[in-house]
Amino acid sequence: MRNLNKKKIALLTACVVSAVGHMAFAAEADNYDEYSGADYVVTATKTQLEKKEVPVAVEVVTAQKIKDLGAYSVQDALRLASNVDVQDNGMTGNQVMLRGNDTMHTLILIDGKRMAAENTQSSQNAYELKRINIADVERIEVIRGNGSALYGSDAMGGVINIITKKATTPSMSIAMHTGSKDEATSFSYASGRQGKVAVKIGGGIEKVRKIDSGVYKSYSTSGKQKDAIGKYNDASTTNMYGTRRFLNTGINYAFDDNHDLDFTMNFMREQLKSDSWNSYGADYTNCQMTTLGGFINDMMHVDLKSMPSEAANAWLARMSGMLGGTYTVDDLDMSMPNPMTIQHYPMRSLHFYDNNRSDFSLGFNGKDGKHDYNVRAYFSELRKENTSHYINLNTNTKKDVDFDQNNYKQLVIEGKDSYKMDDNNTLTWGAEYKKDTMDGTHLRDSGSNLKYLTINGITKPSSEVSSETVALYLQDELRVGNKLLLIPAVRVDHHDSFGTHTSPKIGATYSMSDNARIKANYGKGYRAPTLYELYSKMEKSGMAPMTVHVLGNPDLNPETSTNFDFGFETELGKLNSKITYFHNDIKNMIDGDDYTGPETITNPGIWSKYVNYGKVKISGLETEFGYNFDEHWSLRTVYNYLDAKDQQTGNRLAYRARHNGLVQLTWTDAKENPLTVNLYNRYYFDYHQSNSANYQHDYSFSTTGLTVSKQINKNYRVYAGVDNIFNKSFLYDTYHTYSIDGRTWRVGAEMTF
């Protein structure tokens, strides 16, 4: 890979110093203390603005909302957010989709900072919302729509910014909960300003319970049907279960009322495992070798070599689905394992995961006259290790089959200045340097610093790759008269492998009155391929009946998007409403595709390779209505329509519902220490499972939940909740590649001092 040279680094440094004018830390950290209610946001513009003024669609999940829902994770706190899909997705975690955009198009931030994380199509963002200590969360800001003009790559679909509690606000709490899915204990302490210093510390221990997502919870062949070659082919798998630990620390030092230094350290460790069983386990240890032509002759009694080439090729084309690839007569002499000599047995697989995240941040911020300026540096690392072994249920013998070690690192240096030119014009500009590094066995020998790792007698190659990006952005908040707010913005990113990309955007809010407004946005975005998508050579055994191979593609191009939306908002007495139309065209969409290279014959398994597969159109309508009957009762309804298609094939994009929404009824006794009850129904109609030939069933479902929260006094709170009251569930079978939880419950308590 090409690296940024010293001149570019020097130029970036000069830009930061010039843009900022002073040393500073990210303004968001202090701004959140001043504007802690639901009426202000900072993520949308990196400045403080009222939600009514911000052109983009924004939702704020406050600390009070988190309490009222009895949320036990950030994912759970977002489950009732509008047009945000955070459904569990089987063992692999959860998806994070905003307005139907892929989970990789959602940028998740903590206090405006990126996190090092997995960067595969199936795992990016899949676990991150559960790796954040909910006890340390003050509020969550969700921006639906393109955020590339300020945040660059990965924000094409939107931004979720989790804002944590601050050391400068005195507080102390102890909380605990238990339920069907997990149990946890947590604490947090913030000293408040003690002279010039403020300190915070928090932590927690969470035990994730084991949940079997399959229909066959123990090995049995009774009543089951055999497949074409006389083997039982059933499967079942669990979630990742075990222990997760958190530690969050921070120190703030105030030089004076307008200048302070901030240092944070956050740690997370997961020690999880999962297991599955399959009645069609395959052991290649003692299998014999044959040729493709010999296998076809033995199985089908057809000698393709004796046929004319045209006829043989036509015959192979008809067999391509069964053979798992596309072959010609030139492949007939290729060597391959003879499927008839592969040993099959009922098999249990066990997988162990040890994941550690470390985050460090240092910065300084200040305000001078009309300037609100900041600069910070932060580093994030996620270290992952997993091992797998099989147990032959016929002989009860154990066999170590695979392991992986992968590290993800991210270093960011950024600076920003907001200059209030006058009451009608605020100019914000900034610069950013970001270096991403990945090393591990998923790369095998595709990178530099090649080495070999051995665990449990298995040896795998490991190497390292990296990328660097520098960026500049400029935004203007321009008030035209007393009704129109225009916010044009542009960001220029230079990636060391993909060159320069410009992401412009303009948003506008026109206030028809104090209680009605029109909002509109137009912009362009982009997403650079991840290091995994570019250089992966993953070879994974033990997670499926066959070895899984995922190949990166150094020839990938960045994804680009053009999007617009316009909407109307109003508050009329007890009624409030929002309606927005959105449209997003994405080019060079990246996804895995079946791979049928020559190595797939000599090394059998499931093969895929990342490709740019064309154009995608995502458009839809999102609506929200709320009505406050009186001080006790309120009703909220959400309806979203989504049309998401591959423009080349005309197929709908998978794992999306054409219609989804929410009905939420809230009651409170409106006392000083309130009792709050939420009854809600979340629904999905015409949910599209997949475009694969084996998964063509679309379906509809809804789940109903209830939460009750009681503030006993200013220091004590208790809550309880039941999700999926009517126990709606799917069989984990041919037509459902993931399952939803059945009825689950939770109870908890919190003490504050």
GIWOBEL-V698529 format. One record per pair of residues at least 12 apart in sequence whose ideal C-beta (glycine too) atoms are under 7 Angstrom apart, sorted by the first residue. I is the first residue (numbers start at 1). J is the second residue. D is the distance in whole Angstrom. If there is no record, write none. Layout:
# GIWOBEL-V698529
I	J	D
I	J	D
This chain:
# GIWOBEL-V698529
1	465	6
1	466	7
1	467	6
1	496	7
1	497	6
2	496	5
2	497	6
3	468	6
3	496	6
4	468	5
4	470	7
4	496	5
8	470	6
12	431	6
12	433	5
12	470	5
15	431	4
15	472	6
16	375	6
16	415	4
16	431	5
19	415	6
19	417	6
19	429	5
19	430	6
19	431	5
20	373	5
20	374	7
20	375	5
20	415	4
20	416	7
20	417	5
21	371	7
21	373	6
21	417	6
22	366	6
22	368	7
22	373	5
23	364	5
23	375	6
24	364	5
24	365	4
24	366	5
24	373	4
24	374	3
24	375	5
25	262	5
25	363	3
25	364	5
25	365	4
25	374	5
25	375	7
25	376	5
26	112	5
26	363	6
26	365	7
26	374	5
26	376	5
27	365	6
27	372	5
27	374	5
27	416	7
28	42	5
28	111	6
28	112	5
29	111	6
29	166	7
29	262	6
30	365	6
31	48	5
32	138	7
32	163	5
32	166	7
33	166	5
33	168	6
33	169	6
35	48	5
38	60	5
38	62	5
39	51	6
41	54	6
41	58	5
41	60	6
41	141	5
43	141	4
43	143	6
43	159	6
43	161	4
44	56	5
44	58	5
44	143	5
45	475	7
45	477	7
45	487	6
46	150	6
46	416	6
46	428	6
47	418	5
47	426	6
47	428	6
47	477	7
52	517	6
53	485	6
53	509	6
55	487	6
55	507	3
55	508	6
55	509	5
55	519	5
55	520	7
55	521	5
56	143	6
56	145	5
56	507	6
56	521	6
57	144	4
57	145	6
57	580	6
58	141	7
58	142	7
58	143	6
59	81	5
59	82	6
59	142	5
60	139	6
60	141	6
61	77	5
61	78	7
61	81	7
61	139	6
61	140	4
62	139	5
63	138	6
63	139	6
66	137	7
67	709	6
67	717	7
68	676	5
68	678	6
68	709	5
69	678	7
69	707	5
70	707	5
70	709	6
70	719	4
70	720	7
70	721	5
70	746	6
70	748	6
71	134	6
72	134	6
72	177	6
72	182	7
72	184	7
72	746	6
73	129	6
73	130	5
73	134	5
74	129	4
74	132	5
74	134	6
74	137	6
74	140	7
74	162	6
75	94	6
75	129	4
75	130	6
77	134	7
77	140	6
78	140	7
80	662	6
80	664	6
80	680	6
81	142	6
82	622	6
82	624	5
82	638	5
83	98	7
83	99	5
83	144	6
83	622	5
83	640	5
84	98	6
84	142	6
85	97	4
86	129	7
88	740	7
88	741	7
89	126	7
89	738	5
90	213	6
90	737	7
90	738	4
90	739	7
91	213	7
91	237	5
91	238	7
91	239	6
91	240	6
91	274	6
92	122	6
92	123	7
92	126	6
93	123	7
93	126	3
93	127	5
94	126	6
94	129	7
95	126	7
95	655	7
96	108	7
96	125	4
96	129	7
98	144	5
98	157	5
98	158	4
99	144	5
99	145	7
99	157	6
99	158	7
99	582	6
99	618	7
99	620	7
100	618	5
100	620	6
100	642	5
100	644	5
100	656	5
101	156	6
101	157	3
101	584	7
101	618	6
102	157	7
103	124	6
103	125	5
104	121	7
104	124	5
104	527	7
105	156	4
105	157	3
105	527	7
106	125	6
106	157	5
106	158	6
106	160	6
107	147	6
107	151	6
107	154	4
107	155	4
107	159	5
108	125	6
108	128	5
108	160	5
109	159	6
109	161	5
109	162	7
110	132	7
110	162	5
110	164	7
111	163	6
111	164	6
112	161	6
113	361	6
113	378	5
114	380	7
114	410	6
114	412	6
115	128	7
115	359	7
115	380	5
116	380	4
116	381	5
116	382	5
116	408	4
116	409	6
116	410	4
117	382	6
117	408	6
118	408	7
119	408	7
119	530	4
119	531	6
119	532	5
120	532	5
121	591	6
121	592	6
131	268	5
131	357	6
132	162	6
133	186	7
133	202	6
133	204	5
133	246	4
133	248	6
135	175	6
135	186	4
135	188	5
135	202	6
135	204	6
136	164	5
136	165	6
136	188	6
136	202	5
136	248	5
137	162	6
137	164	6
138	163	5
138	164	6
138	165	5
139	163	5
140	160	7
140	162	5
140	163	7
141	161	5
141	163	7
142	160	5
143	158	5
143	159	4
144	158	5
145	158	6
145	521	6
145	563	7
145	565	6
145	582	7
146	505	7
146	523	5
146	525	5
146	561	7
146	563	5
147	159	4
148	491	7
148	503	4
148	525	3
148	526	6
149	473	7
149	489	4
149	490	6
149	491	5
149	503	5
149	504	6
149	505	4
149	523	6
150	473	6
150	475	7
150	489	6
150	491	6
152	471	5
152	491	6
152	493	5
153	493	7
153	526	6
153	527	5
153	528	5
154	527	6
155	525	7
156	525	4
156	527	6
156	561	5
165	188	6
165	190	6
165	200	7
166	190	7
167	190	5
167	191	7
167	198	4
167	199	6
167	200	4
167	250	5
167	251	7
167	252	5
168	192	6
168	193	6
168	198	5
168	252	6
169	190	6
169	192	6
170	190	6
170	191	7
170	192	3
171	188	7
171	190	5
171	752	7
172	189	5
172	752	7
172	753	4
173	187	7
173	188	5
173	750	6
173	751	6
173	752	4
174	187	5
174	751	5
175	748	7
175	749	7
175	750	4
176	748	6
176	749	6
177	746	6
177	747	7
177	748	3
178	747	6
179	744	6
179	745	5
179	746	3
179	747	7
180	209	7
180	744	4
180	745	5
181	209	6
181	211	7
181	744	6
182	206	6
182	207	6
182	208	5
182	209	6
183	207	5
184	204	6
184	205	7
184	206	4
184	207	7
185	204	6
185	205	6
186	203	7
186	204	3
187	202	6
187	203	6
188	202	4
189	201	5
189	202	7
193	254	7
196	253	6
196	254	5
197	251	7
197	253	6
198	252	4
199	251	6
200	249	7
200	250	5
201	249	5
202	248	4
203	246	5
203	247	5
203	248	7
204	246	5
205	243	7
205	245	5
206	244	4
207	243	6
208	240	7
208	241	5
208	242	6
208	244	7
208	272	7
209	241	6
210	238	6
210	239	7
210	241	4
211	238	6
211	239	5
212	236	6
212	238	5
213	237	6
213	238	7
213	239	7
213	732	5
213	739	5
214	235	6
214	236	3
214	237	6
214	732	5
215	236	7
215	731	5
215	732	6
215	733	6
216	234	5
216	236	5
217	236	6
219	277	6
219	279	7
219	346	5
219	393	6
221	279	7
231	280	5
231	344	5
232	279	4
232	280	7
233	279	6
233	280	5
234	279	5
235	276	7
235	278	5
236	276	6
236	277	6
237	274	7
237	276	4
238	274	5
238	275	6
238	276	7
239	274	6
240	272	4
240	274	5
240	353	6
241	272	6
241	273	7
241	274	7
242	271	5
242	272	4
242	273	6
243	271	5
244	270	5
245	268	7
245	269	5
246	268	6
247	267	4
248	266	5
249	264	7
249	265	5
250	263	7
250	264	4
251	263	5
258	366	5
258	367	5
258	368	7
259	366	4
260	365	6
261	364	5
262	363	5
263	361	7
263	362	5
264	361	5
265	360	6
266	359	4
267	357	7
267	358	6
268	357	4
269	356	5
270	353	6
270	355	4
271	354	6
272	353	5
273	350	7
273	351	6
273	352	5
273	353	7
274	351	5
275	348	6
275	349	6
275	350	5
275	351	7
276	349	5
277	346	7
277	347	6
277	348	5
278	347	5
278	545	6
279	346	5
280	344	6
280	545	6
281	344	6
281	345	5
281	346	7
281	347	3
281	390	7
281	545	7
282	342	5
282	344	6
282	545	6
282	546	7
283	342	7
283	343	4
283	345	7
284	337	6
284	342	6
286	343	7
287	337	5
287	338	6
287	341	4
287	342	5
288	338	5
288	341	4
289	335	5
289	336	7
289	337	6
289	338	6
290	336	6
290	338	4
291	332	7
291	333	6
291	334	6
291	335	6
291	336	7
292	327	7
292	331	6
292	332	5
292	334	5
292	336	6
292	601	6
293	305	6
293	332	3
293	333	7
295	336	7
295	338	6
295	339	7
304	329	6
304	332	6
305	332	6
309	329	5
312	329	5
313	328	5
313	329	6
316	328	6
325	596	4
325	600	6
326	596	5
331	601	7
334	598	7
334	601	5
334	602	7
335	602	6
336	601	5
336	602	6
336	604	7
337	604	6
345	392	5
345	393	7
345	394	5
346	393	4
346	394	6
347	390	5
347	392	6
347	393	6
348	391	4
348	393	6
349	388	6
349	390	6
349	542	5
350	388	7
350	389	6
351	386	6
351	388	5
351	542	7
352	386	6
352	387	5
353	386	5
354	385	5
355	382	7
355	384	5
356	383	5
357	381	7
357	382	5
358	381	5
359	378	7
359	380	5
360	378	6
360	379	5
361	376	6
361	378	4
362	376	7
362	377	6
363	375	6
363	376	3
363	377	7
370	419	6
370	420	4
371	417	6
371	419	6
372	418	4
373	417	4
374	415	7
374	416	5
375	414	7
375	415	4
376	414	6
377	413	5
378	412	6
379	411	5
380	410	5
381	407	7
381	408	7
381	409	5
382	408	5
383	407	5
384	406	5
385	405	5
386	403	7
386	404	5
387	403	4
387	455	6
387	456	6
388	401	5
388	402	5
388	541	7
388	542	3
389	401	6
390	542	7
400	456	4
400	457	6
400	458	6
401	541	5
401	542	4
402	458	7
402	540	6
402	541	4
402	542	5
403	455	4
403	456	6
403	458	6
404	440	7
404	441	5
404	442	6
405	440	5
405	441	6
405	453	6
405	462	7
406	438	7
406	440	3
406	441	7
406	442	5
407	439	5
407	440	6
408	438	6
409	437	4
410	434	7
410	436	5
411	435	5
412	432	7
412	433	7
412	434	5
413	433	5
414	430	7
414	431	7
414	432	4
415	430	6
415	431	6
416	428	7
416	430	4
417	429	6
417	430	7
424	478	7
424	479	4
425	476	7
425	478	6
426	477	4
427	476	5
428	475	4
429	473	7
429	474	5
430	473	6
431	471	7
431	472	5
432	471	5
433	470	5
434	469	5
435	466	6
435	468	5
436	466	6
436	467	5
436	531	6
437	464	7
437	466	4
438	465	6
438	531	4
438	532	7
439	462	7
439	463	7
439	464	4
440	462	6
441	453	6
441	460	5
441	462	5
442	532	7
442	536	6
442	538	4
443	462	7
443	463	5
443	465	6
443	535	6
443	536	7
443	537	6
444	461	5
444	463	7
444	537	4
445	461	5
445	463	6
446	463	6
446	535	4
446	537	5
446	552	7
447	463	4
447	464	5
447	465	4
447	535	6
448	463	6
448	464	6
449	463	6
449	464	5
450	463	5
465	531	5
465	535	5
467	495	7
467	496	6
467	497	6
467	531	6
468	496	5
469	493	6
469	494	7
469	495	5
470	494	5
471	491	6
471	492	6
471	493	5
472	492	5
473	489	7
473	490	7
473	491	4
474	489	7
474	490	6
475	487	7
475	489	4
476	488	6
483	510	6
483	511	5
484	508	7
484	510	5
485	508	7
485	509	5
486	506	7
486	508	5
487	507	5
488	506	4
489	505	5
490	502	7
490	503	7
490	504	4
491	503	5
495	528	5
498	528	6
498	558	5
501	526	5
501	558	7
503	523	7
503	524	6
503	525	5
503	526	6
504	523	6
504	524	6
505	521	7
505	522	7
505	523	3
506	522	6
506	523	7
507	521	4
508	520	5
515	570	6
515	571	4
515	572	7
516	570	4
517	569	5
518	568	6
519	566	7
519	567	5
519	569	7
520	566	4
521	564	6
521	565	5
522	564	4
523	563	6
524	560	7
524	561	7
524	562	5
525	561	4
525	563	7
526	558	5
526	559	6
526	560	5
527	558	6
527	559	4
528	558	5
529	556	4
529	558	7
529	590	6
532	552	6
533	552	6
533	553	7
533	556	6
533	590	6
533	610	5
534	552	5
534	553	7
534	554	5
534	556	6
535	552	4
535	554	7
536	550	5
536	551	6
536	552	4
537	551	6
537	552	7
538	550	4
544	606	6
546	604	7
546	605	5
546	606	5
547	605	4
548	605	6
548	606	5
549	605	5
549	606	7
549	607	5
550	592	7
550	608	6
551	595	6
551	609	4
552	610	6
553	609	6
553	610	5
553	611	6
556	590	6
556	610	6
556	612	6
557	588	5
557	612	5
558	588	7
559	586	6
559	587	7
559	588	5
559	589	6
559	590	6
560	587	5
560	588	6
561	584	6
561	585	6
561	586	5
562	585	5
563	583	6
563	584	4
564	583	6
565	580	6
565	581	6
565	582	4
565	583	7
566	581	6
567	579	6
567	580	3
567	581	7
574	627	6
574	628	5
575	627	5
576	626	5
577	624	7
577	625	5
578	623	7
578	624	5
579	623	5
580	622	5
581	621	5
582	619	7
582	620	6
583	619	4
584	618	4
584	619	7
585	615	7
585	617	6
586	615	7
586	616	4
587	615	5
588	612	4
589	612	7
589	613	6
589	614	6
589	616	5
590	610	6
590	612	6
591	613	6
592	608	4
592	609	7
592	610	6
593	608	6
593	609	6
593	611	5
593	613	7
594	607	7
594	608	6
595	607	4
595	608	6
595	609	4
614	646	7
614	647	6
614	648	4
615	647	4
615	648	6
616	646	6
616	647	6
616	653	7
617	645	6
617	647	6
618	644	5
619	643	5
620	640	6
620	641	5
620	642	4
620	643	6
621	641	4
622	640	5
623	639	5
624	638	5
625	637	5
631	670	4
632	667	6
632	668	6
632	669	7
632	670	6
633	667	6
634	666	5
635	665	6
636	664	4
637	662	7
637	663	5
638	661	5
638	662	4
639	661	4
640	660	5
640	661	6
641	658	7
641	659	6
642	656	6
642	657	7
642	658	6
644	656	5
651	691	5
652	688	5
654	688	6
654	689	6
654	690	5
654	691	6
656	688	6
657	684	4
657	685	6
657	686	6
657	687	4
658	685	7
658	686	4
659	685	4
659	686	6
660	683	6
660	684	5
661	683	6
662	680	6
662	682	5
663	680	7
663	681	5
664	678	6
664	680	4
665	679	5
666	678	5
673	711	4
673	712	6
673	713	6
674	711	6
675	710	5
676	709	5
677	708	5
678	706	7
678	707	5
679	706	5
680	705	5
681	702	6
681	704	5
682	702	7
682	703	6
683	702	4
684	700	6
684	701	6
684	702	7
685	700	4
686	698	6
686	700	6
687	699	6
687	700	6
689	735	7
689	737	7
690	737	7
694	734	6
695	735	6
695	737	6
697	735	4
701	728	6
703	723	7
703	724	4
703	728	5
704	725	5
704	726	6
705	721	7
705	722	6
705	723	4
705	724	7
705	725	6
706	721	7
706	722	5
706	725	6
707	719	7
707	721	4
708	720	5
715	751	6
715	752	6
715	753	6
716	751	6
717	749	7
717	750	5
718	749	5
719	748	5
720	746	7
720	747	5
721	745	7
721	746	5
722	743	7
722	745	5
723	744	5
724	741	6
724	742	6
724	743	5
724	744	6
725	743	6
727	742	5
727	743	4
728	740	7
729	742	5
